[in-house]
Amino acid sequence: MATITDAQKGRLWGIARDNGYTTGGVFELVQDYGYDAPKEVSREDYEEIVRVARDKVAAEEFNRKANTSTPSTERHGRTCEEEGRSLPNRRTEREGGRQLRDHRMK
């Protein structure tokens, strides 16, 4: 399944922002279609998601849902460690890139 292009992703974000979506609201919108993030949206679902992104009433609902939703580890039932991957430590990245690069190579 082909995902949307960077230009389409930018267009989706722009339309959503123009209609009152918060960042959390956009993520809730795409999660409603079964995606974890906007970059994962398929080309087949793109136009429908954009149509909903134009709806200001839907924006209020998704923004409200984003403010009351549970953390992603509870929503998905697993952590990054359980999936066998890790996230970069932003503090380490700021204090010295060498430690971060070493971490990623493991």
C-alpha positions as CSV (number, residue, x, y, z in Angstrom):
1,M,0.0,0.0,0.0
2,A,1.5,3.3,-1.1
3,T,1.6,6.1,1.4
4,I,1.1,9.8,0.7
5,T,3.9,12.1,-0.5
6,D,5.6,14.7,1.6
7,A,3.6,17.4,-0.4
8,Q,0.3,15.6,0.4
9,K,1.4,15.3,4.1
10,G,2.1,19.1,4.2
11,R,-1.2,19.8,2.5
12,L,-3.0,17.7,5.1
13,W,-1.3,19.5,8.0
14,G,-2.0,22.9,6.4
15,I,-5.7,22.2,5.8
16,A,-6.1,20.8,9.3
17,R,-4.3,23.8,10.9
18,D,-6.4,26.2,8.9
19,N,-9.6,24.5,10.3
20,G,-8.6,24.6,13.9
21,Y,-6.9,21.2,14.5
22,T,-4.1,20.9,17.1
23,T,-1.2,18.6,16.6
24,G,-2.9,16.1,18.9
25,G,-6.2,16.5,16.9
26,V,-4.5,15.6,13.6
27,F,-3.0,12.5,15.2
28,E,-6.4,11.5,16.6
29,L,-7.9,12.1,13.1
30,V,-5.5,9.7,11.4
31,Q,-5.7,7.2,14.2
32,D,-9.5,7.1,13.6
33,Y,-8.6,5.7,10.2
34,G,-6.2,3.1,11.7
35,Y,-2.9,5.0,11.2
36,D,-0.4,5.9,14.0
37,A,0.8,9.1,12.3
38,P,0.0,11.3,9.2
39,K,3.1,10.0,7.3
40,E,1.5,6.5,7.3
41,V,-1.7,7.5,5.6
42,S,-2.4,5.6,2.4
43,R,-3.2,7.3,-0.9
44,E,-6.6,5.5,-0.9
45,D,-7.6,7.2,2.4
46,Y,-6.0,10.6,1.8
47,E,-8.9,12.4,0.2
48,E,-11.4,11.2,2.8
49,I,-9.1,12.3,5.6
50,V,-8.6,15.7,4.0
51,R,-12.4,16.1,3.7
52,V,-12.7,15.5,7.4
53,A,-9.8,17.8,8.1
54,R,-11.8,20.6,6.5
55,D,-14.6,20.1,9.0
56,K,-14.3,22.6,11.9
57,V,-16.8,20.7,14.0
58,A,-14.8,17.5,13.6
59,A,-11.7,19.5,14.6
60,E,-13.3,20.4,17.9
61,E,-14.2,16.8,18.5
62,F,-10.7,15.4,17.6
63,N,-9.0,18.1,19.6
64,R,-11.1,17.3,22.6
65,K,-10.4,13.6,22.1
66,A,-6.6,14.3,22.0
67,N,-6.8,16.2,25.3
68,T,-8.6,13.3,27.1
69,S,-7.0,10.3,25.4
70,T,-4.7,7.8,27.2
71,P,-1.0,7.7,26.5
72,S,0.0,5.8,23.4
73,T,1.5,2.9,25.3
74,E,-1.9,2.2,26.9
75,R,-3.7,2.8,23.7
76,H,-1.5,0.3,21.7
77,G,-0.8,-2.0,24.6
78,R,3.0,-2.1,24.1
79,T,6.1,0.0,24.5
80,C,9.0,0.6,22.2
81,E,11.2,-1.7,24.2
82,E,8.6,-4.5,23.9
83,E,8.7,-4.0,20.1
84,G,12.5,-4.3,20.2
85,R,13.3,-0.7,19.3
86,S,14.4,2.3,21.3
87,L,13.9,6.0,21.0
88,P,16.8,8.5,21.0
89,N,17.5,10.2,24.3
90,R,17.2,13.9,23.5
91,R,19.3,14.9,26.5
92,T,22.2,12.7,25.3
93,E,21.8,14.2,21.8
94,R,22.2,17.7,23.1
95,E,25.1,16.9,25.4
96,G,27.1,15.0,22.9
97,G,26.2,13.4,19.7
98,R,28.8,10.7,20.0
99,Q,26.9,8.9,22.8
100,L,23.7,9.1,20.7
101,R,25.5,7.7,17.6
102,D,27.0,4.9,19.7
103,H,23.5,4.1,21.1
104,R,22.0,3.9,17.6
105,M,24.7,1.5,16.4
106,K,23.9,-1.1,19.0
